[in-house]
Amino acid sequence: MRFRFVNIRCIFAALLMCGTASAHAQLRLPSLQLPGQLGPLGLDGLRRTAEPLLDRTPLPELAGLRLDTVRQLLRTHPDVLEADPRGEPALRGEVVAFAPSDAALQAARDAGAAIVRDDALPGLGERIVVLRLPAGTSTAALVERLRALDPDGGYDFNHVYTGSGAAGDTVGRVHAGDAATIRIGLVDSGVDGAHAVFDDATITRWGCGGRAVPAPHGTAVAALMVGRSDHQRGAAPGAALYAADVYCGSPAGGAADRIAAALGWLDQQDVGVVNISLVGPPNALLARTVAAMQARGHVLVAAVGNDGPAAPPLYPASYPGVVGVTGVDRRGRPLPEAARGPQVTFAAPGSQMASAAPGTPPYRQVRGTSFAAPIAAALLAQRLPRPDRVAAGRAVEALARAAGGGQAVRNDETGYGIVGADVRTDPSSLR
């Protein structure tokens, strides 16, 4: 579906408000998207102001913000969420099963569990079953029982994943004649296709029953990939975006089973590179789905997270073969809150930058690894327009050599080096 709506009304309203004072409402992105809000709660510093184009309010510190947000969500929504044994959020009383055996499903039914979804994962063909336990039943106990009974299956909590941010060599821009041949996948919250930055973009959507539910996080990430306007240019402007919204305004948004289903849909769309700017704990269903996508020739790109250099690894960025991306400032220095470790494959701009946002003002400051990952994903998509196992490895190797000035030497801070340095839109340019 092609969007060609210039958001004149929003820009005109912002110009009328220039110079007036306004209360600043912080939108932390994304975690669980609650009803009535533009986008998921959580971890990304996108802010609203009455300035013509951009809110320049300083962004919050990100280190520790995800864990604080998780604790708040668990306190606020105990009817929907519960903590797993590590304290990570999951849908209360739900177990996800990947390729379960009949014996395991019967054991679950014997324990009082009901099957609420039983589907073949689109494209990948694997069976996913979501089980719901009666109140008072231990989710952890059933997970452990099913894992022992069926080691070949995958059983886990239905974890909920959140965003990873606050709202150099470059391999080059997409040439106008090549853009239409490039497909880029996105698993995130909703994209505001009416924003001027997407006037030339082709956006195909999945999720939400066909409804568009624009959100700040998904809009900012998408603009960094395929956006193009007078004020911002993404890493692959004009490429076709396949956007899966796994939040859709629901308190249960971002759950593992929705991410897996979105990946299955993207496999059906023949998308070579998929960006996932979401983070959370390891999950058996997600791990199996990631491996299945890689076996079919897809490259998955993910934000490494902002819990700090010494924090445990976050997923899906830390699964083998996933391209983990960290953020750097305008001087090429890693963000102090960004994760470190062998999961870091590349670094890209993640600070002192702006991106598109729904409503007024139309651009907001962003910070975090959430906004570095889409830049690397868009650059890789130029080298892998369709899934191909051999070409996938070559695409990553080629970008690694470009990042390292002809050499592929990796470290735990910036991986093979910085890519997409010129994709950053400096906030000072938005006046």
Legacy VTK file of the C-alpha trace (Angstrom):
# vtk DataFile Version 3.0
C-alpha trace
ASCII
DATASET POLYDATA
POINTS 431 float
0.000 0.000 0.000
1.449 3.394 -0.980
1.161 6.432 1.284
1.307 9.912 -0.286
-0.209 12.177 2.354
1.795 15.268 3.272
1.087 16.079 6.895
0.518 19.823 6.185
-1.993 20.201 8.970
0.459 19.015 11.651
3.302 21.205 10.372
0.997 24.270 10.100
-0.236 23.729 13.657
3.339 23.380 14.908
4.347 26.656 13.194
1.464 28.485 14.877
2.653 27.217 18.244
6.277 28.281 17.738
7.572 30.141 20.749
4.806 29.169 23.142
5.408 27.225 26.324
4.193 23.694 26.623
4.177 20.874 29.109
6.524 18.110 28.043
5.053 14.642 28.206
7.630 11.880 28.107
6.778 8.866 25.960
8.997 5.983 26.939
9.175 3.393 24.178
8.204 0.683 23.704
7.147 -1.739 26.305
3.539 -2.711 26.666
1.316 -0.441 24.647
-1.590 0.629 26.827
-5.022 1.613 25.503
-5.431 5.256 24.585
-1.759 5.957 23.898
-0.068 6.543 20.569
2.542 3.903 21.167
3.876 1.382 23.631
5.277 2.484 26.933
8.897 1.919 27.623
12.361 2.920 26.899
12.816 5.435 24.142
13.056 9.166 24.743
10.710 10.596 22.143
9.108 13.792 23.465
6.405 16.234 22.396
6.806 19.998 22.325
5.321 23.058 20.694
8.440 23.819 18.674
8.012 23.951 14.878
9.716 20.698 13.986
11.556 19.192 16.945
11.489 18.830 20.687
14.965 19.552 22.033
14.276 18.573 25.627
17.208 16.522 26.966
16.563 12.799 26.871
16.542 10.653 30.023
19.341 8.340 31.064
18.691 4.896 29.622
20.799 2.636 31.850
18.416 0.776 34.138
15.320 2.274 32.515
14.159 -1.012 30.993
14.232 -2.812 34.338
12.443 0.068 36.051
9.788 -0.014 33.341
9.378 -3.782 33.662
8.876 -3.501 37.424
6.300 -0.754 36.956
4.400 -2.756 34.351
4.296 -5.824 36.576
2.938 -3.727 39.431
0.402 -1.906 37.278
-0.968 -4.870 35.299
-0.882 -7.948 37.563
-4.053 -9.226 35.899
-2.322 -9.398 32.501
1.331 -9.969 33.377
3.447 -12.082 35.654
7.179 -12.354 36.247
9.137 -15.414 35.179
11.772 -16.786 37.592
14.249 -14.136 36.364
11.775 -11.311 36.897
11.095 -10.824 33.176
7.528 -9.971 32.108
5.285 -12.559 30.479
1.590 -12.970 29.783
0.014 -14.347 32.939
-0.688 -18.065 32.844
0.404 -18.593 29.238
2.843 -21.167 27.903
4.058 -21.143 24.296
4.947 -24.449 22.680
7.002 -24.846 19.508
6.444 -28.157 17.657
4.931 -29.846 20.730
4.372 -33.572 20.967
0.890 -35.018 21.441
1.982 -36.421 24.809
3.090 -32.998 26.003
-0.181 -31.384 24.950
-2.156 -34.098 26.713
-0.092 -33.538 29.864
-0.865 -29.840 29.663
-4.589 -30.553 29.318
-4.399 -32.938 32.269
-2.912 -30.065 34.285
-5.948 -27.943 33.417
-4.445 -25.944 30.560
-6.602 -24.940 27.614
-5.349 -24.507 24.048
-6.136 -20.931 22.990
-4.199 -20.934 19.705
-2.942 -23.779 17.554
-1.433 -22.646 14.280
1.241 -23.476 11.767
3.782 -20.667 11.756
3.147 -18.851 8.449
5.834 -19.527 5.896
8.002 -21.605 8.211
5.459 -24.401 8.608
6.214 -25.131 12.266
3.404 -25.651 14.744
2.897 -23.121 17.534
0.479 -23.779 20.377
-0.429 -21.258 23.073
-1.693 -22.803 26.313
-3.552 -20.927 29.056
-3.533 -22.203 32.614
-6.322 -21.845 35.158
-5.874 -19.236 37.882
-3.643 -20.401 40.702
-1.634 -22.801 38.515
2.140 -22.319 38.344
3.308 -21.394 34.853
6.915 -22.163 35.771
6.022 -25.659 36.986
4.178 -26.521 33.784
7.019 -25.195 31.616
9.533 -27.367 33.431
7.269 -30.413 33.267
6.713 -30.076 29.526
10.420 -29.539 28.840
11.252 -32.745 30.711
8.490 -34.699 28.989
9.318 -33.500 25.451
12.969 -32.400 25.044
12.541 -32.065 21.274
9.812 -29.472 21.613
10.191 -25.884 22.786
8.276 -24.682 25.854
8.468 -21.354 27.624
6.652 -18.416 29.143
4.991 -16.134 26.618
7.503 -13.373 27.297
6.821 -9.747 26.434
9.541 -7.746 24.640
10.227 -4.025 24.896
12.085 -1.378 22.917
15.739 -0.508 23.281
16.270 3.223 23.226
15.066 6.650 24.470
11.709 7.328 21.469
32.341 5.639 9.631
31.806 4.069 6.560
28.592 3.841 4.732
27.951 1.445 1.918
25.952 4.105 0.139
22.402 5.159 -0.519
19.877 3.204 -2.488
19.805 4.408 -6.058
16.353 5.431 -7.246
16.252 2.716 -9.865
17.174 0.014 -7.340
14.925 0.971 -4.437
11.843 -0.882 -5.667
13.759 -4.176 -5.733
14.694 -3.952 -2.039
12.405 -5.285 0.664
13.008 -4.584 4.339
11.144 -6.217 7.201
10.239 -4.553 10.489
8.885 -6.105 13.688
7.900 -3.274 16.015
4.960 -1.070 16.943
2.830 0.719 14.354
4.123 3.067 11.642
2.471 6.418 10.853
2.268 6.039 7.083
0.661 9.485 6.750
3.850 11.205 7.901
5.567 13.249 5.193
8.714 11.182 5.558
6.858 8.208 4.035
5.413 10.037 1.024
7.547 7.966 -1.351
7.414 4.769 0.705
5.528 1.582 -0.040
4.382 0.082 3.275
2.764 -3.326 3.538
1.316 -3.996 6.987
0.633 -7.030 9.153
-1.230 -7.260 12.451
-4.018 -5.358 14.199
-6.715 -6.853 11.983
-5.760 -4.576 9.121
-5.944 -1.408 11.246
-3.105 1.088 11.294
-2.152 1.928 14.896
0.646 4.520 14.589
3.151 4.644 17.443
6.226 6.814 18.105
8.721 3.947 18.309
7.723 2.118 15.148
7.447 5.379 13.217
10.920 6.554 14.263
12.526 3.195 13.464
10.801 2.921 10.068
11.861 6.453 9.086
15.494 5.583 9.762
15.139 2.713 7.315
13.057 3.935 4.362
12.068 7.534 5.127
12.729 10.511 2.874
11.618 14.125 3.337
13.055 17.620 3.347
14.191 17.038 6.919
15.202 13.380 7.159
16.601 10.663 4.942
16.805 7.035 5.978
19.486 4.535 5.056
17.414 3.005 2.224
14.876 5.627 1.105
12.333 4.269 -1.335
12.795 0.623 -0.386
9.615 -1.384 0.202
8.839 -1.710 3.918
7.012 -4.745 5.301
5.932 -3.637 8.763
4.555 -6.041 11.365
2.878 -4.383 14.348
3.078 -6.711 17.356
1.565 -4.210 19.834
-1.694 -2.905 18.299
-2.649 -0.938 21.408
-2.931 -4.028 23.599
-1.465 -4.437 27.111
-0.365 -7.871 25.874
1.554 -6.412 22.936
5.025 -7.574 22.048
4.571 -11.152 23.230
6.834 -13.912 21.929
4.078 -15.676 20.002
3.209 -12.466 18.127
6.852 -11.862 17.220
7.142 -15.431 15.952
3.981 -15.055 13.854
5.280 -11.764 12.437
8.534 -13.419 11.413
6.591 -16.196 9.714
4.654 -13.593 7.728
7.863 -11.834 6.699
9.215 -15.157 5.453
6.142 -15.433 3.243
6.789 -11.935 1.888
10.251 -12.965 0.667
11.957 -10.276 2.761
15.713 -10.756 3.052
16.556 -8.575 6.094
14.347 -8.026 9.150
14.904 -5.431 11.869
13.768 -6.114 15.446
14.432 -3.163 17.770
12.966 -5.071 20.720
14.719 -6.697 23.663
13.926 -9.209 26.357
14.931 -12.552 27.877
15.822 -15.765 26.055
12.715 -17.636 24.964
12.427 -21.125 23.516
9.806 -20.196 20.912
11.703 -17.124 19.774
14.981 -19.050 19.574
13.434 -21.765 17.384
11.780 -19.204 15.122
14.992 -17.208 14.709
16.882 -20.379 13.765
14.186 -21.351 11.257
14.356 -17.907 9.618
18.141 -18.095 9.359
17.960 -21.567 7.832
15.784 -20.096 5.073
18.318 -17.376 4.263
17.034 -14.388 6.204
19.274 -11.971 8.107
17.801 -10.812 11.402
19.099 -7.533 12.828
18.383 -6.587 16.441
19.224 -3.922 19.005
21.596 -5.140 21.726
19.900 -3.109 24.454
20.661 -0.355 26.924
20.828 -2.139 30.281
24.518 -1.262 30.621
27.897 -2.756 29.661
27.882 -5.340 32.458
24.241 -6.396 32.099
23.257 -9.911 31.009
22.760 -10.301 27.252
19.356 -9.483 25.800
17.493 -11.266 23.025
16.961 -11.747 20.113
20.234 -9.871 19.487
22.242 -12.455 21.449
21.045 -15.523 19.542
23.755 -17.050 17.314
23.822 -15.520 13.855
21.648 -12.517 14.690
23.282 -9.205 13.725
23.398 -7.293 17.003
23.733 -3.519 16.712
24.852 -0.980 19.298
24.639 2.803 19.218
27.317 5.482 19.027
27.272 9.256 19.401
28.298 11.768 16.735
31.954 11.270 17.664
31.740 7.532 17.193
31.837 6.740 20.922
29.679 3.845 22.161
26.711 4.902 24.257
27.662 4.376 27.908
24.410 2.519 28.569
24.698 0.205 25.551
25.421 -3.493 25.945
28.891 -4.860 25.304
29.928 -8.356 24.294
30.260 -10.852 21.441
26.663 -10.183 20.394
27.701 -6.753 19.037
28.190 -7.073 15.272
28.007 -3.421 14.189
27.579 0.063 15.588
25.466 2.821 14.043
24.239 6.271 15.075
22.127 6.053 18.219
22.479 9.432 19.891
22.326 13.163 19.163
19.841 12.455 16.410
16.230 12.963 15.447
13.633 10.909 13.613
10.011 11.113 12.511
7.161 10.942 15.011
3.373 10.894 14.762
1.534 14.149 15.422
3.084 17.487 16.330
5.967 18.157 16.313
6.693 15.816 13.411
10.263 15.051 14.525
11.672 14.176 17.924
14.992 13.397 19.471
15.789 9.703 19.847
18.502 7.814 21.661
19.353 4.167 22.099
20.266 0.999 20.281
16.662 0.776 18.993
17.536 3.495 16.515
20.947 2.185 15.514
19.680 -1.256 14.473
17.382 -0.078 11.631
20.254 1.809 9.998
22.398 -1.323 9.852
19.399 -3.379 8.701
18.670 -1.031 5.812
22.299 -1.096 4.689
22.335 -4.892 4.767
19.069 -5.043 2.822
20.809 -3.346 -0.083
23.065 -6.404 -0.276
20.349 -8.983 0.435
17.077 -7.989 -1.267
15.702 -11.542 -0.956
16.403 -14.484 1.392
19.452 -16.522 0.384
21.618 -18.494 2.818
24.870 -18.036 0.920
24.223 -14.420 0.033
23.219 -13.660 3.637
26.662 -14.527 4.945
28.324 -12.606 2.157
26.195 -9.520 2.874
27.256 -9.421 6.506
30.898 -10.035 5.577
30.846 -7.256 3.005
29.386 -4.761 5.464
31.950 -5.859 8.058
34.802 -5.152 5.648
33.305 -1.773 4.778
32.943 -0.910 8.458
36.544 -1.894 9.143
38.058 -0.086 6.189
38.684 -3.297 4.271
39.359 -5.500 7.284
36.909 -7.489 9.385
38.220 -7.155 12.939
35.646 -7.384 15.690
35.524 -6.061 19.262
32.946 -6.138 22.041
32.164 -2.397 21.927
31.422 -1.621 18.274
31.655 -5.043 16.626
33.212 -4.723 13.173
32.845 -0.962 13.294
30.486 1.922 12.611
28.095 1.924 9.653
25.657 4.533 8.416
27.328 7.507 10.082
25.810 9.905 7.549
22.258 8.707 8.205
22.094 10.685 11.443
19.753 13.685 11.286
21.275 16.227 13.637
18.631 17.952 15.787
20.276 21.286 15.039
19.171 20.966 11.391
15.500 21.018 12.430
14.714 24.659 13.171
LINES 2 433
167 0 1 2 3 4 5 6 7 8 9 10 11 12 13 14 15 16 17 18 19 20 21 22 23 24 25 26 27 28 29 30 31 32 33 34 35 36 37 38 39 40 41 42 43 44 45 46 47 48 49 50 51 52 53 54 55 56 57 58 59 60 61 62 63 64 65 66 67 68 69 70 71 72 73 74 75 76 77 78 79 80 81 82 83 84 85 86 87 88 89 90 91 92 93 94 95 96 97 98 99 100 101 102 103 104 105 106 107 108 109 110 111 112 113 114 115 116 117 118 119 120 121 122 123 124 125 126 127 128 129 130 131 132 133 134 135 136 137 138 139 140 141 142 143 144 145 146 147 148 149 150 151 152 153 154 155 156 157 158 159 160 161 162 163 164 165 166
264 167 168 169 170 171 172 173 174 175 176 177 178 179 180 181 182 183 184 185 186 187 188 189 190 191 192 193 194 195 196 197 198 199 200 201 202 203 204 205 206 207 208 209 210 211 212 213 214 215 216 217 218 219 220 221 222 223 224 225 226 227 228 229 230 231 232 233 234 235 236 237 238 239 240 241 242 243 244 245 246 247 248 249 250 251 252 253 254 255 256 257 258 259 260 261 262 263 264 265 266 267 268 269 270 271 272 273 274 275 276 277 278 279 280 281 282 283 284 285 286 287 288 289 290 291 292 293 294 295 296 297 298 299 300 301 302 303 304 305 306 307 308 309 310 311 312 313 314 315 316 317 318 319 320 321 322 323 324 325 326 327 328 329 330 331 332 333 334 335 336 337 338 339 340 341 342 343 344 345 346 347 348 349 350 351 352 353 354 355 356 357 358 359 360 361 362 363 364 365 366 367 368 369 370 371 372 373 374 375 376 377 378 379 380 381 382 383 384 385 386 387 388 389 390 391 392 393 394 395 396 397 398 399 400 401 402 403 404 405 406 407 408 409 410 411 412 413 414 415 416 417 418 419 420 421 422 423 424 425 426 427 428 429 430
